[in-house]
Amino acid sequence: MSERLQPGDTAPAFTLPDADGKQVSLADHAGRKVIIYFYPAALTPGCTKQACDFTDQLDFLAGHGYDVIGVSPDKPEKLAKFRDQESLKVTLLADPSKETLEAYGAFGEKKLYGKTVTGVIRSTVIVDEQGKVERALYNVKATGHVAKIIKDLGL
């Protein structure tokens, strides 16, 4: 089971392919705040709702200095289908090896319908301009999560 990040921790570096196969690194966002959200699977109801909510608020978040990145274990081809089908504007990254998910504490044991399973823990990590963890939220709900982040950040 991976360790959960705490505020003040250095955000783990990563380079992952986006929906078009282009490599995207956390370092590409240096000097900007980044909301990285981890979700179980593209093209599922909860994950679609969450991605659409982030897309709907993307301009607002960008206006407050935040970039948004979604990470799942899906392959780039599935992310491209997800993006195109739902008209998503957030950057979606593929982590089939789950190394980044594990580094961020977003993969491990969780409860699903009363059973303990191993999988993606729906999580959001907010990284500041210096690459430090500002907030780390685990076991978040897909619905209403973006509104809660905006409220919690005082935006």
C-alpha positions as CSV (number, residue, x, y, z in Angstrom):
1,M,0.0,0.0,0.0
2,S,1.3,3.4,-0.9
3,E,1.9,6.2,1.6
4,R,-0.5,9.1,1.5
5,L,1.0,12.5,0.9
6,Q,0.9,15.3,3.5
7,P,0.9,19.1,3.1
8,G,4.5,20.3,2.7
9,D,5.7,17.1,1.0
10,T,7.5,17.5,-2.3
11,A,5.1,16.3,-5.0
12,P,6.5,13.2,-6.7
13,A,7.8,14.0,-10.2
14,F,6.2,12.2,-13.1
15,T,6.2,12.1,-16.9
16,L,3.2,10.4,-18.4
17,P,1.6,10.2,-21.9
18,D,-1.6,12.3,-22.5
19,A,-4.5,11.2,-24.6
20,D,-2.5,11.9,-27.8
21,G,0.6,10.0,-26.6
22,K,2.5,13.3,-25.9
23,Q,4.7,13.2,-22.8
24,V,3.6,15.6,-20.0
25,S,5.6,16.2,-16.8
26,L,4.8,17.8,-13.5
27,A,7.9,19.9,-14.2
28,D,6.1,21.4,-17.3
29,H,3.8,23.2,-14.8
30,A,6.6,24.7,-12.6
31,G,5.6,28.1,-11.3
32,R,1.8,27.3,-11.6
33,K,-0.5,25.6,-9.1
34,V,-1.6,22.2,-10.2
35,I,-4.7,20.2,-9.2
36,I,-3.9,16.6,-10.0
37,Y,-6.9,14.3,-9.6
38,F,-6.7,10.5,-9.7
39,Y,-9.7,8.5,-10.9
40,P,-10.4,4.8,-11.5
41,A,-11.5,4.6,-15.1
42,A,-12.4,6.7,-18.1
43,L,-15.9,6.3,-19.6
44,T,-17.6,5.3,-16.3
45,P,-20.4,7.4,-14.8
46,G,-18.7,8.8,-11.7
47,C,-15.4,9.5,-13.5
48,T,-17.3,11.2,-16.4
49,K,-19.2,13.4,-13.9
50,Q,-15.9,14.4,-12.2
51,A,-14.1,15.1,-15.5
52,C,-17.0,17.1,-16.8
53,D,-17.2,19.2,-13.6
54,F,-13.4,20.0,-13.9
55,T,-13.9,20.9,-17.6
56,D,-16.8,23.2,-16.7
57,Q,-14.7,25.0,-14.1
58,L,-11.4,24.9,-16.0
59,D,-11.5,28.6,-17.1
60,F,-12.4,29.7,-13.6
61,L,-9.6,27.6,-12.1
62,A,-7.0,28.7,-14.7
63,G,-8.0,32.3,-14.0
64,H,-7.0,31.7,-10.4
65,G,-3.6,30.2,-11.5
66,Y,-4.5,26.5,-11.4
67,D,-3.8,23.9,-14.0
68,V,-5.8,20.6,-13.9
69,I,-4.5,17.2,-14.7
70,G,-6.5,13.9,-14.4
71,V,-4.6,10.6,-14.1
72,S,-6.0,7.1,-14.5
73,P,-4.5,3.7,-15.3
74,D,-6.2,3.8,-18.7
75,K,-4.2,3.7,-21.9
76,P,-3.9,6.9,-24.0
77,E,-6.3,5.5,-26.7
78,K,-9.1,5.1,-24.1
79,L,-8.4,8.6,-22.8
80,A,-8.7,10.1,-26.3
81,K,-12.0,8.4,-26.7
82,F,-13.1,9.7,-23.3
83,R,-12.0,13.2,-24.1
84,D,-13.6,13.3,-27.5
85,Q,-16.9,11.6,-26.4
86,E,-17.4,14.0,-23.4
87,S,-15.7,17.1,-25.0
88,L,-13.3,17.3,-22.1
89,K,-10.7,20.1,-21.8
90,V,-8.7,18.8,-18.8
91,T,-5.4,17.2,-19.5
92,L,-5.8,13.5,-19.1
93,L,-2.7,11.3,-18.4
94,A,-2.3,7.6,-18.7
95,D,-0.6,5.6,-15.9
96,P,-1.0,1.9,-16.9
97,S,2.0,0.9,-14.7
98,K,0.3,2.7,-11.8
99,E,3.7,4.1,-10.6
100,T,2.5,7.7,-10.4
101,L,-0.8,6.6,-8.7
102,E,1.2,4.7,-6.1
103,A,3.7,7.6,-5.6
104,Y,0.8,9.9,-4.8
105,G,-0.9,7.4,-2.5
106,A,-3.8,7.0,-4.9
107,F,-3.6,3.2,-5.4
108,G,-4.1,0.6,-2.7
109,E,-6.8,-1.1,-0.6
110,K,-10.2,0.5,-0.6
111,K,-13.8,-0.5,0.3
112,L,-16.0,-1.1,-2.7
113,Y,-19.6,-2.2,-2.0
114,G,-18.5,-3.5,1.4
115,K,-15.6,-5.6,0.1
116,T,-11.9,-4.7,0.4
117,V,-10.3,-4.5,-3.0
118,T,-7.1,-3.1,-4.4
119,G,-7.5,-0.3,-6.9
120,V,-7.4,3.4,-7.6
121,I,-8.4,5.5,-4.6
122,R,-10.2,8.6,-6.0
123,S,-7.9,11.3,-4.8
124,T,-7.0,14.9,-5.4
125,V,-3.6,16.5,-4.7
126,I,-3.1,20.2,-5.0
127,V,0.5,21.2,-5.7
128,D,1.8,24.8,-5.2
129,E,4.1,26.8,-7.5
130,Q,7.2,25.4,-5.8
131,G,6.1,21.7,-6.3
132,K,5.1,21.2,-2.7
133,V,1.8,19.5,-1.7
134,E,-0.6,22.1,-0.6
135,R,-3.5,19.7,0.1
136,A,-4.0,15.9,-0.3
137,L,-7.5,14.6,-0.4
138,Y,-8.3,10.9,-0.4
139,N,-11.4,8.9,-0.9
140,V,-13.2,11.9,-2.4
141,K,-16.7,11.7,-4.0
142,A,-16.9,12.2,-7.7
143,T,-20.0,14.3,-7.5
144,G,-19.7,17.8,-6.0
145,H,-15.9,17.4,-5.5
146,V,-14.9,20.3,-7.8
147,A,-17.3,22.7,-6.1
148,K,-15.9,21.6,-2.7
149,I,-12.3,22.2,-3.9
150,I,-13.2,25.7,-5.1
151,K,-14.9,26.5,-1.8
152,D,-12.1,25.0,0.3
153,L,-9.5,27.1,-1.7
154,G,-11.6,30.2,-1.1
155,L,-11.8,31.0,-4.8
